[in-house]
Amino acid sequence: MEFERQAYLWLLLVIPCVILFWAMGLAHQRRMRIRFGNIANLRSISRISWSGRQWFRGLFFVAALVLMALGLAYPRAIVRELRAIPTPTDLIFLLDTSPSMYARDMDPSRLGRAERIIQRFIYLKQPQDRYGLIAFNWTSVVLSYMTSDPQNILLYFDYLNQQDMPEPGTNVGSALTSALRLVAAEQQQDPDSVRKRRFVFVLLSDGDDTAKQLERPLAEVVQARIKIHTIGLGSANGSYVPLEMAGGLNGQVVKYLQGRGGARLVSRGEAKTMREISERTGGGFFRGETDKQVDQAVEDILYGAQPVSGFQSNAVRKDLYTYFLAGAFACLLIGVFL
């Protein structure tokens, strides 16, 4: 045990003086009783207290003073605390950039909402974790390899937001294939380090998988025991699908996707495929419509089922002054009512 404010320990020197004055008071009281004569004559009209009672009261008062002085000196104990070390996470974002993701039934659009969700992940990132980014429509491309400085990912958002004519098609299977190749490259480059980490895929899409090439890469993901968490974007009412914009992501829509009769086609958020992907891989499906839903998704993905790689013992200083002050107060009460 150590004391942070040792100057208060000088108060303990006052205790012997208090004991001396208390003993002198008791001695004076005893002399007064002797001078009174036979104390037994008062039994019929008063209760005679035990002579040792005042010594016990004094003992509790002295204990209260000692504990107060020690409490003011701010005592602390050094204890060993075991802290769980979470397994570092390699998280790969699979970002849908098909035309339906430019629909504006979310603020500012489905793609803009997805970018904000990724920014939330980056804000809560642990120092030992690494992030990667794969964008996909009919094909997929690795925009950012695994990095512990995911601020670089935000630079690619500027590129995506300047696209006036998004490429058509949604091929989730192609995104999974690129993600598996990225994992294989990491395993080949540093196999020892990869064994101590966990890979997680986060798919952000509105659920329209038009390529129908999902089954084979999904089976490979299941075999690799990698969880895919999916975040569904788009509302149930849906929105028109932009094909051409003036000024990028938030610019004015010049042309919408139309059917044979010239009517604009509506894209709605589909959850069936997204749920199937997450369930088959052991991940979770989340909606991305509100901030509360997003925070819950980030919490579950980053911390909910994160395995522990070991434990670390740290020396922690625990404050004890509250116990001393509480003990002093208790002794004081006992001394008063004894």
DRENSEGU-772358 format. One record per residue (C-alpha): residue number from 1; chain; x, y, z. Coordinates in Angstrom, 1 decimal. Layout:
N
> n, chain, xx, yy, zz
> NUM, A, X, Y, Z
...
This chain:
338
> n, chain, xx, yy, zz
> 1, A, 0.0, 0.0, 0.0
> 2, A, 1.2, 3.5, -0.8
> 3, A, 0.0, 7.0, 0.2
> 4, A, -0.2, 9.7, -2.4
> 5, A, -0.5, 12.6, 0.0
> 6, A, 1.9, 11.7, 2.7
> 7, A, 1.8, 15.2, 4.3
> 8, A, -1.4, 14.2, 6.0
> 9, A, 0.3, 11.4, 7.9
> 10, A, 1.7, 14.1, 10.2
> 11, A, -1.8, 14.2, 11.7
> 12, A, -1.0, 10.8, 13.4
> 13, A, 1.3, 12.7, 15.7
> 14, A, -1.7, 14.4, 17.3
> 15, A, -3.2, 11.0, 18.3
> 16, A, -0.9, 10.5, 21.4
> 17, A, -2.0, 14.0, 22.6
> 18, A, -5.6, 13.1, 22.2
> 19, A, -5.1, 9.8, 24.2
> 20, A, -3.2, 11.7, 26.9
> 21, A, -6.0, 14.3, 27.3
> 22, A, -8.7, 11.6, 27.3
> 23, A, -6.8, 9.6, 30.0
> 24, A, -6.5, 12.8, 32.1
> 25, A, -10.3, 13.4, 31.7
> 26, A, -11.1, 9.9, 32.8
> 27, A, -8.7, 10.2, 35.8
> 28, A, -10.4, 13.4, 36.8
> 29, A, -13.8, 11.7, 36.5
> 30, A, -12.6, 8.8, 38.7
> 31, A, -11.4, 11.3, 41.4
> 32, A, -14.8, 13.0, 41.4
> 33, A, -16.5, 9.7, 42.0
> 34, A, -14.2, 8.9, 44.9
> 35, A, -14.9, 12.3, 46.4
> 36, A, -18.6, 11.7, 46.0
> 37, A, -18.5, 8.7, 48.3
> 38, A, -20.4, 5.5, 47.9
> 39, A, -21.7, 5.4, 44.3
> 40, A, -24.0, 2.5, 45.2
> 41, A, -26.3, 4.9, 47.0
> 42, A, -27.4, 6.3, 43.6
> 43, A, -28.6, 3.0, 42.2
> 44, A, -32.2, 3.6, 43.4
> 45, A, -32.5, 6.9, 41.5
> 46, A, -30.0, 6.5, 38.6
> 47, A, -28.3, 4.0, 36.3
> 48, A, -24.6, 3.6, 37.2
> 49, A, -22.4, 3.2, 34.1
> 50, A, -19.5, 0.8, 33.9
> 51, A, -16.2, 2.5, 34.5
> 52, A, -14.5, 0.8, 31.6
> 53, A, -17.2, 2.1, 29.1
> 54, A, -15.4, 5.5, 28.7
> 55, A, -12.2, 3.6, 27.8
> 56, A, -14.0, 1.8, 25.0
> 57, A, -15.5, 5.0, 23.7
> 58, A, -12.1, 6.6, 23.7
> 59, A, -10.8, 3.6, 21.8
> 60, A, -13.4, 4.1, 19.0
> 61, A, -12.8, 7.8, 18.9
> 62, A, -9.0, 7.3, 18.5
> 63, A, -9.6, 4.7, 15.8
> 64, A, -11.8, 7.1, 14.0
> 65, A, -9.1, 9.8, 14.1
> 66, A, -6.4, 7.3, 12.9
> 67, A, -8.6, 6.2, 10.0
> 68, A, -9.5, 9.8, 9.0
> 69, A, -5.8, 10.7, 8.9
> 70, A, -5.0, 7.7, 6.8
> 71, A, -7.9, 8.4, 4.5
> 72, A, -6.8, 12.0, 3.9
> 73, A, -3.4, 10.6, 3.0
> 74, A, -5.1, 9.0, 0.0
> 75, A, -4.0, 5.3, 0.4
> 76, A, -3.8, 3.1, -2.7
> 77, A, -3.1, -0.5, -3.2
> 78, A, -1.3, -2.0, -6.2
> 79, A, -3.2, -5.0, -7.5
> 80, A, -2.7, -7.2, -10.5
> 81, A, -5.5, -7.1, -13.1
> 82, A, -6.0, -9.6, -15.9
> 83, A, -7.2, -8.0, -19.1
> 84, A, -8.4, -10.0, -22.1
> 85, A, -6.5, -9.4, -25.3
> 86, A, -9.0, -9.5, -28.3
> 87, A, -8.0, -11.3, -31.5
> 88, A, -7.0, -8.6, -34.1
> 89, A, -9.5, -8.3, -36.9
> 90, A, -9.0, -8.0, -40.6
> 91, A, -12.2, -6.5, -41.9
> 92, A, -13.0, -6.3, -45.6
> 93, A, -15.8, -4.1, -46.8
> 94, A, -17.7, -5.3, -49.9
> 95, A, -19.3, -2.1, -51.2
> 96, A, -22.1, -2.3, -53.8
> 97, A, -21.7, 0.5, -56.4
> 98, A, -24.4, -0.6, -58.9
> 99, A, -26.9, 2.0, -60.2
> 100, A, -29.5, 1.0, -57.6
> 101, A, -27.2, 2.1, -54.9
> 102, A, -27.5, 5.7, -56.2
> 103, A, -31.2, 5.7, -55.4
> 104, A, -32.2, 8.5, -53.1
> 105, A, -34.6, 6.8, -50.7
> 106, A, -31.9, 7.3, -48.0
> 107, A, -30.0, 10.4, -47.1
> 108, A, -28.1, 11.4, -49.2
> 109, A, -28.4, 8.1, -51.2
> 110, A, -27.9, 4.4, -50.5
> 111, A, -24.3, 4.7, -51.5
> 112, A, -23.8, 7.8, -49.4
> 113, A, -25.4, 6.0, -46.5
> 114, A, -23.0, 3.1, -47.0
> 115, A, -20.0, 5.4, -47.0
> 116, A, -21.2, 6.9, -43.7
> 117, A, -21.5, 3.4, -42.2
> 118, A, -17.9, 2.6, -43.2
> 119, A, -16.8, 5.9, -41.6
> 120, A, -18.4, 4.8, -38.4
> 121, A, -16.4, 1.6, -38.5
> 122, A, -13.3, 3.6, -39.1
> 123, A, -14.0, 5.9, -36.1
> 124, A, -14.4, 2.9, -33.7
> 125, A, -11.5, 0.9, -35.1
> 126, A, -9.1, -0.7, -32.7
> 127, A, -5.3, 0.0, -33.2
> 128, A, -4.5, -3.6, -34.0
> 129, A, -7.2, -4.1, -36.6
> 130, A, -6.9, -3.7, -40.3
> 131, A, -9.4, -2.7, -43.0
> 132, A, -9.7, -3.3, -46.7
> 133, A, -12.2, -2.1, -49.3
> 134, A, -13.7, -3.9, -52.4
> 135, A, -16.1, -2.1, -54.7
> 136, A, -18.3, -4.2, -57.0
> 137, A, -21.1, -3.9, -59.6
> 138, A, -20.9, -6.4, -62.5
> 139, A, -17.3, -6.9, -61.7
> 140, A, -15.3, -6.1, -58.6
> 141, A, -12.1, -4.2, -57.8
> 142, A, -9.9, -4.0, -54.7
> 143, A, -9.7, -0.3, -53.9
> 144, A, -7.8, -0.7, -50.7
> 145, A, -5.7, -3.6, -49.5
> 146, A, -5.5, -4.4, -45.8
> 147, A, -4.2, -1.4, -43.9
> 148, A, -4.0, -0.3, -40.3
> 149, A, -4.6, 3.3, -41.4
> 150, A, -8.1, 3.1, -42.9
> 151, A, -8.2, 6.9, -43.5
> 152, A, -6.9, 6.0, -46.9
> 153, A, -10.2, 4.3, -47.6
> 154, A, -11.9, 7.7, -47.3
> 155, A, -9.9, 8.9, -50.3
> 156, A, -11.6, 6.4, -52.5
> 157, A, -15.0, 7.8, -51.6
> 158, A, -14.1, 11.0, -53.5
> 159, A, -13.5, 8.8, -56.6
> 160, A, -16.9, 7.0, -56.2
> 161, A, -18.8, 10.3, -55.5
> 162, A, -17.6, 11.7, -58.8
> 163, A, -19.0, 8.9, -61.0
> 164, A, -21.7, 10.4, -63.3
> 165, A, -22.6, 7.0, -65.0
> 166, A, -22.4, 4.0, -62.6
> 167, A, -21.7, 0.7, -64.2
> 168, A, -24.8, -1.6, -64.3
> 169, A, -25.1, -5.0, -62.7
> 170, A, -24.7, -6.4, -59.2
> 171, A, -22.4, -9.4, -58.8
> 172, A, -22.0, -10.3, -55.2
> 173, A, -20.2, -13.5, -56.2
> 174, A, -17.4, -11.5, -57.9
> 175, A, -16.9, -9.4, -54.7
> 176, A, -16.6, -12.6, -52.6
> 177, A, -14.1, -14.0, -55.0
> 178, A, -11.9, -10.9, -54.8
> 179, A, -12.2, -10.9, -51.0
> 180, A, -11.0, -14.5, -50.9
> 181, A, -8.1, -13.7, -53.1
> 182, A, -7.2, -10.8, -50.8
> 183, A, -7.3, -13.2, -47.8
> 184, A, -5.1, -15.7, -49.7
> 185, A, -2.6, -13.0, -50.6
> 186, A, -2.3, -12.0, -46.9
> 187, A, -1.9, -15.7, -45.8
> 188, A, 0.9, -16.2, -48.4
> 189, A, 2.7, -13.0, -47.4
> 190, A, 2.7, -13.5, -43.6
> 191, A, 1.2, -16.8, -42.6
> 192, A, 2.3, -16.6, -39.0
> 193, A, 0.6, -13.3, -38.4
> 194, A, -2.6, -14.3, -40.2
> 195, A, -3.0, -17.3, -37.9
> 196, A, -3.3, -14.9, -35.0
> 197, A, -6.0, -12.8, -36.7
> 198, A, -9.6, -13.3, -37.8
> 199, A, -11.1, -12.3, -41.1
> 200, A, -14.5, -10.7, -41.4
> 201, A, -16.4, -9.6, -44.5
> 202, A, -19.0, -6.8, -44.3
> 203, A, -21.3, -6.6, -47.3
> 204, A, -23.1, -3.3, -47.8
> 205, A, -25.8, -3.6, -50.5
> 206, A, -29.5, -3.1, -51.3
> 207, A, -29.7, -6.9, -52.0
> 208, A, -30.2, -7.0, -55.8
> 209, A, -27.9, -9.8, -57.0
> 210, A, -28.5, -9.8, -60.7
> 211, A, -25.5, -11.9, -61.8
> 212, A, -26.6, -15.1, -60.0
> 213, A, -23.0, -16.3, -59.5
> 214, A, -23.1, -16.4, -55.8
> 215, A, -23.2, -20.1, -54.9
> 216, A, -19.7, -21.2, -55.6
> 217, A, -17.8, -18.3, -53.9
> 218, A, -20.2, -18.4, -51.0
> 219, A, -19.4, -22.1, -50.4
> 220, A, -15.7, -21.3, -50.4
> 221, A, -16.3, -18.6, -47.8
> 222, A, -18.2, -21.1, -45.6
> 223, A, -15.3, -23.6, -46.1
> 224, A, -12.8, -21.0, -45.0
> 225, A, -14.9, -20.3, -41.9
> 226, A, -15.1, -16.6, -42.6
> 227, A, -18.2, -14.8, -41.3
> 228, A, -20.1, -12.4, -43.6
> 229, A, -22.1, -9.7, -41.9
> 230, A, -24.6, -8.0, -44.2
> 231, A, -26.0, -4.5, -43.9
> 232, A, -29.2, -3.9, -46.0
> 233, A, -29.7, -0.5, -47.6
> 234, A, -32.8, 0.8, -49.3
> 235, A, -36.4, 1.3, -48.1
> 236, A, -39.4, -0.9, -48.6
> 237, A, -41.1, 1.9, -50.7
> 238, A, -38.0, 2.1, -52.9
> 239, A, -36.9, 4.8, -55.3
> 240, A, -36.1, 5.4, -59.0
> 241, A, -32.7, 4.1, -60.2
> 242, A, -30.4, 6.8, -61.6
> 243, A, -28.4, 5.9, -64.7
> 244, A, -26.8, 9.3, -65.4
> 245, A, -26.1, 12.3, -63.1
> 246, A, -24.6, 15.7, -63.6
> 247, A, -22.1, 16.5, -60.8
> 248, A, -21.5, 13.1, -59.3
> 249, A, -23.2, 11.2, -56.5
> 250, A, -25.2, 14.2, -55.2
> 251, A, -25.7, 15.9, -58.5
> 252, A, -28.9, 16.3, -60.5
> 253, A, -30.2, 13.1, -62.1
> 254, A, -30.3, 13.3, -65.9
> 255, A, -31.6, 9.9, -66.7
> 256, A, -33.4, 7.1, -64.8
> 257, A, -33.6, 3.4, -65.5
> 258, A, -36.8, 2.8, -67.5
> 259, A, -38.9, -0.2, -68.5
> 260, A, -40.1, -1.1, -72.0
> 261, A, -43.0, 1.3, -71.8
> 262, A, -40.8, 4.2, -70.8
> 263, A, -41.9, 4.1, -67.1
> 264, A, -39.2, 4.6, -64.5
> 265, A, -38.3, 1.4, -62.6
> 266, A, -38.3, 1.4, -58.8
> 267, A, -35.7, -0.4, -56.8
> 268, A, -36.6, -1.6, -53.3
> 269, A, -34.4, -2.8, -50.5
> 270, A, -34.3, -6.7, -50.7
> 271, A, -33.3, -8.6, -47.6
> 272, A, -33.8, -12.2, -48.6
> 273, A, -30.4, -12.7, -50.3
> 274, A, -28.6, -10.7, -47.6
> 275, A, -30.1, -12.8, -44.8
> 276, A, -29.2, -16.0, -46.6
> 277, A, -25.6, -15.0, -47.0
> 278, A, -25.2, -14.0, -43.4
> 279, A, -27.0, -17.0, -42.0
> 280, A, -24.9, -19.5, -44.1
> 281, A, -21.6, -18.0, -42.9
> 282, A, -22.6, -17.5, -39.2
> 283, A, -22.8, -13.7, -39.5
> 284, A, -25.6, -11.2, -38.8
> 285, A, -28.0, -9.2, -40.9
> 286, A, -28.6, -5.6, -40.0
> 287, A, -30.6, -2.8, -41.4
> 288, A, -28.8, 0.5, -42.2
> 289, A, -31.7, 2.9, -42.1
> 290, A, -31.1, 4.6, -38.7
> 291, A, -28.1, 5.6, -36.7
> 292, A, -29.3, 3.3, -33.9
> 293, A, -29.3, 0.3, -36.2
> 294, A, -25.9, 1.2, -37.5
> 295, A, -24.4, 1.5, -34.0
> 296, A, -25.9, -1.9, -33.1
> 297, A, -24.3, -3.4, -36.2
> 298, A, -20.9, -1.9, -35.5
> 299, A, -21.0, -3.0, -31.9
> 300, A, -22.0, -6.6, -32.8
> 301, A, -19.5, -7.0, -35.6
> 302, A, -16.5, -5.4, -33.9
> 303, A, -17.0, -6.5, -30.3
> 304, A, -19.9, -8.9, -30.0
> 305, A, -18.3, -12.2, -30.9
> 306, A, -14.6, -11.2, -31.0
> 307, A, -12.5, -14.1, -29.7
> 308, A, -9.8, -13.7, -27.1
> 309, A, -6.2, -14.4, -28.1
> 310, A, -4.8, -14.3, -24.5
> 311, A, -4.7, -12.4, -21.3
> 312, A, -2.4, -9.6, -20.1
> 313, A, -1.5, -8.9, -16.4
> 314, A, -1.3, -5.2, -15.6
> 315, A, -0.5, -3.4, -12.3
> 316, A, -3.4, -1.2, -11.3
> 317, A, -3.6, 1.2, -8.4
> 318, A, -6.8, 0.9, -6.5
> 319, A, -8.0, 3.8, -4.3
> 320, A, -8.7, 2.8, -0.7
> 321, A, -9.5, 6.1, 0.9
> 322, A, -13.2, 5.5, 0.8
> 323, A, -12.9, 2.4, 2.9
> 324, A, -10.8, 4.3, 5.5
> 325, A, -13.3, 7.2, 5.7
> 326, A, -16.2, 4.8, 5.9
> 327, A, -14.5, 3.0, 8.8
> 328, A, -13.8, 6.3, 10.5
> 329, A, -17.4, 7.3, 10.3
> 330, A, -18.5, 3.9, 11.7
> 331, A, -16.1, 4.1, 14.7
> 332, A, -17.3, 7.6, 15.3
> 333, A, -21.0, 6.5, 15.4
> 334, A, -20.2, 3.6, 17.8
> 335, A, -18.3, 6.0, 20.1
> 336, A, -21.2, 8.4, 20.2
> 337, A, -23.9, 5.9, 21.0
> 338, A, -21.8, 3.5, 23.1
